[in-house]
Amino acid sequence: MVELLVQSKVRAYIKEAGLNTGGDSLEAIEKALKGVLDNAIRRAKANDRKTLMAKDV
């Protein structure tokens, strides 16, 4: 289930590139995004901050 992404915006972005969006692609994109966010959260916490910053990503 896709929770973090605005599906219509992602589909439109992919469509602008001339591609269609496969049924399972949004779930895979969301999984990748969660991985990026989890790593950024870990980095911010490791640096003893409560604010996630661009440098954490």
SEVEXFI-216858 format. One record per atom (N, C-alpha, C): y negated, x negated, z; chain; residue number from 0; residue in one letter. Coordinates in steps of 0.001 Angstrom, whole numbers. Layout:
BEGIN
[atom [Y X Z] 'A' NUM 'a']
...
//
This chain:
BEGIN
[atom [1185 -838 0] 'A' 0 'm']
[atom [0 0 0] 'A' 0 'm']
[atom [-1248 -882 0] 'A' 0 'm']
[atom [-2165 -572 -872] 'A' 1 'v']
[atom [-3387 -1356 -1000] 'A' 1 'v']
[atom [-4434 -797 -39] 'A' 1 'v']
[atom [-4884 -1641 891] 'A' 2 'e']
[atom [-5817 -1210 1930] 'A' 2 'e']
[atom [-7177 -1895 1849] 'A' 2 'e']
[atom [-7214 -3138 1426] 'A' 3 'l']
[atom [-8453 -3915 1475] 'A' 3 'l']
[atom [-9254 -3886 178] 'A' 3 'l']
[atom [-8621 -3529 -910] 'A' 4 'l']
[atom [-9276 -3589 -2209] 'A' 4 'l']
[atom [-9774 -2223 -2662] 'A' 4 'l']
[atom [-10881 -2209 -3374] 'A' 5 'v']
[atom [-11324 -1004 -4065] 'A' 5 'v']
[atom [-10624 -1062 -5424] 'A' 5 'v']
[atom [-9560 -279 -5535] 'A' 6 'q']
[atom [-8688 -368 -6705] 'A' 6 'q']
[atom [-9437 -162 -8017] 'A' 6 'q']
[atom [-10347 784 -8058] 'A' 7 's']
[atom [-11069 1062 -9301] 'A' 7 's']
[atom [-11909 -134 -9733] 'A' 7 's']
[atom [-12484 -844 -8773] 'A' 8 'k']
[atom [-13312 -2020 -9091] 'A' 8 'k']
[atom [-12445 -3163 -9624] 'A' 8 'k']
[atom [-11280 -3350 -9012] 'A' 9 'v']
[atom [-10370 -4410 -9462] 'A' 9 'v']
[atom [-9849 -4086 -10860] 'A' 9 'v']
[atom [-9468 -2840 -11073] 'A' 10 'r']
[atom [-8977 -2421 -12395] 'A' 10 'r']
[atom [-10065 -2601 -13457] 'A' 10 'r']
[atom [-11310 -2257 -13128] 'A' 11 'a']
[atom [-12420 -2412 -14071] 'A' 11 'a']
[atom [-12657 -3882 -14398] 'A' 11 'a']
[atom [-12557 -4733 -13398] 'A' 12 'y']
[atom [-12741 -6178 -13597] 'A' 12 'y']
[atom [-11680 -6723 -14548] 'A' 12 'y']
[atom [-10448 -6310 -14336] 'A' 13 'i']
[atom [-9347 -6751 -15197] 'A' 13 'i']
[atom [-9523 -6188 -16604] 'A' 13 'i']
[atom [-9967 -4942 -16699] 'A' 14 'k']
[atom [-10189 -4295 -18000] 'A' 14 'k']
[atom [-11261 -5024 -18790] 'A' 14 'k']
[atom [-12308 -5522 -18102] 'A' 15 'e']
[atom [-13372 -6288 -18768] 'A' 15 'e']
[atom [-12825 -7538 -19441] 'A' 15 'e']
[atom [-11730 -8054 -18928] 'A' 16 'a']
[atom [-11095 -9233 -19508] 'A' 16 'a']
[atom [-10167 -8850 -20659] 'A' 16 'a']
[atom [-10099 -7529 -20942] 'A' 17 'g']
[atom [-9277 -7073 -22058] 'A' 17 'g']
[atom [-7823 -6845 -21710] 'A' 17 'g']
[atom [-7530 -6704 -20415] 'A' 18 'l']
[atom [-6152 -6532 -19971] 'A' 18 'l']
[atom [-5963 -5204 -19256] 'A' 18 'l']
[atom [-4729 -4750 -19226] 'A' 19 'n']
[atom [-4363 -3589 -18431] 'A' 19 'n']
[atom [-3858 -4067 -17078] 'A' 19 'n']
[atom [-3861 -3177 -16097] 'A' 20 't']
[atom [-3413 -3520 -14750] 'A' 20 't']
[atom [-2008 -2974 -14532] 'A' 20 't']
[atom [-1059 -3856 -14278] 'A' 21 'g']
[atom [317 -3444 -14008] 'A' 21 'g']
[atom [421 -2740 -12669] 'A' 21 'g']
[atom [1420 -1890 -12527] 'A' 22 'g']
[atom [1579 -1092 -11322] 'A' 22 'g']
[atom [1692 -1889 -10038] 'A' 22 'g']
[atom [2330 -3038 -10097] 'A' 23 'd']
[atom [2534 -3835 -8887] 'A' 23 'd']
[atom [1495 -4935 -8702] 'A' 23 'd']
[atom [577 -5071 -9654] 'A' 24 's']
[atom [-374 -6185 -9588] 'A' 24 's']
[atom [-1370 -6042 -8445] 'A' 24 's']
[atom [-1816 -4824 -8147] 'A' 25 'l']
[atom [-2786 -4650 -7068] 'A' 25 'l']
[atom [-2190 -5028 -5714] 'A' 25 'l']
[atom [-925 -4717 -5507] 'A' 26 'e']
[atom [-268 -5108 -4250] 'A' 26 'e']
[atom [-168 -6625 -4151] 'A' 26 'e']
[atom [123 -7284 -5264] 'A' 27 'a']
[atom [208 -8747 -5263] 'A' 27 'a']
[atom [-1166 -9375 -5011] 'A' 27 'a']
[atom [-2199 -8800 -5604] 'A' 28 'i']
[atom [-3560 -9302 -5394] 'A' 28 'i']
[atom [-3955 -9119 -3929] 'A' 28 'i']
[atom [-3616 -7968 -3368] 'A' 29 'e']
[atom [-3928 -7714 -1950] 'A' 29 'e']
[atom [-3191 -8709 -1048] 'A' 29 'e']
[atom [-1944 -8991 -1359] 'A' 30 'k']
[atom [-1164 -9948 -563] 'A' 30 'k']
[atom [-1823 -11335 -608] 'A' 30 'k']
[atom [-2265 -11738 -1795] 'A' 31 'a']
[atom [-2943 -13033 -1935] 'A' 31 'a']
[atom [-4253 -13052 -1154] 'A' 31 'a']
[atom [-5005 -11957 -1218] 'A' 32 'l']
[atom [-6271 -11858 -484] 'A' 32 'l']
[atom [-6037 -11956 1015] 'A' 32 'l']
[atom [-5009 -11270 1508] 'A' 33 'k']
[atom [-4700 -11345 2940] 'A' 33 'k']
[atom [-4346 -12768 3340] 'A' 33 'k']
[atom [-3659 -13501 2480] 'A' 34 'g']
[atom [-3341 -14896 2759] 'A' 34 'g']
[atom [-4595 -15743 2877] 'A' 34 'g']
[atom [-5542 -15535 1973] 'A' 35 'v']
[atom [-6815 -16263 2017] 'A' 35 'v']
[atom [-7565 -15928 3306] 'A' 35 'v']
[atom [-7618 -14636 3634] 'A' 36 'l']
[atom [-8323 -14218 4852] 'A' 36 'l']
[atom [-7650 -14759 6107] 'A' 36 'l']
[atom [-6325 -14716 6159] 'A' 37 'd']
[atom [-5606 -15241 7329] 'A' 37 'd']
[atom [-5889 -16719 7537] 'A' 37 'd']
[atom [-5905 -17481 6442] 'A' 38 'n']
[atom [-6216 -18916 6551] 'A' 38 'n']
[atom [-7650 -19137 7024] 'A' 38 'n']
[atom [-8584 -18354 6510] 'A' 39 'a']
[atom [-9984 -18482 6921] 'A' 39 'a']
[atom [-10158 -18113 8395] 'A' 39 'a']
[atom [-9456 -17091 8842] 'A' 40 'i']
[atom [-9511 -16680 10251] 'A' 40 'i']
[atom [-8979 -17790 11146] 'A' 40 'i']
[atom [-7850 -18374 10757] 'A' 41 'r']
[atom [-7275 -19480 11537] 'A' 41 'r']
[atom [-8250 -20656 11625] 'A' 41 'r']
[atom [-8896 -20954 10509] 'A' 42 'r']
[atom [-9836 -22086 10498] 'A' 42 'r']
[atom [-11035 -21819 11415] 'A' 42 'r']
[atom [-11585 -20612 11356] 'A' 43 'a']
[atom [-12722 -20274 12215] 'A' 43 'a']
[atom [-12331 -20366 13688] 'A' 43 'a']
[atom [-11157 -19835 14022] 'A' 44 'k']
[atom [-10691 -19896 15411] 'A' 44 'k']
[atom [-10426 -21328 15847] 'A' 44 'k']
[atom [-9880 -22147 14940] 'A' 45 'a']
[atom [-9604 -23545 15258] 'A' 45 'a']
[atom [-10892 -24311 15539] 'A' 45 'a']
[atom [-11973 -23865 14932] 'A' 46 'n']
[atom [-13277 -24487 15159] 'A' 46 'n']
[atom [-14048 -23786 16275] 'A' 46 'n']
[atom [-13338 -22972 17028] 'A' 47 'd']
[atom [-13878 -22295 18213] 'A' 47 'd']
[atom [-15113 -21446 17886] 'A' 47 'd']
[atom [-15035 -20735 16741] 'A' 48 'r']
[atom [-16113 -19842 16346] 'A' 48 'r']
[atom [-15608 -18412 16307] 'A' 48 'r']
[atom [-16509 -17477 16501] 'A' 49 'k']
[atom [-16179 -16062 16403] 'A' 49 'k']
[atom [-16720 -15464 15110] 'A' 49 'k']
[atom [-17314 -16296 14279] 'A' 50 't']
[atom [-17868 -15855 13012] 'A' 50 't']
[atom [-17146 -16564 11879] 'A' 50 't']
[atom [-16609 -15791 10968] 'A' 51 'l']
[atom [-15974 -16366 9783] 'A' 51 'l']
[atom [-17075 -16695 8781] 'A' 51 'l']
[atom [-17077 -17922 8281] 'A' 52 'm']
[atom [-18127 -18379 7379] 'A' 52 'm']
[atom [-17531 -18759 6030] 'A' 52 'm']
[atom [-18398 -18887 5056] 'A' 53 'a']
[atom [-17963 -19252 3702] 'A' 53 'a']
[atom [-17153 -20551 3701] 'A' 53 'a']
[atom [-17529 -21477 4544] 'A' 54 'k']
[atom [-16812 -22757 4581] 'A' 54 'k']
[atom [-15379 -22610 5096] 'A' 54 'k']
[atom [-15073 -21497 5767] 'A' 55 'd']
[atom [-13711 -21259 6222] 'A' 55 'd']
[atom [-12788 -20832 5085] 'A' 55 'd']
[atom [-13387 -20237 4070] 'A' 56 'v']
[atom [-12620 -19772 2919] 'A' 56 'v']
[atom [-12318 -20948 2034] 'A' 56 'v']
//
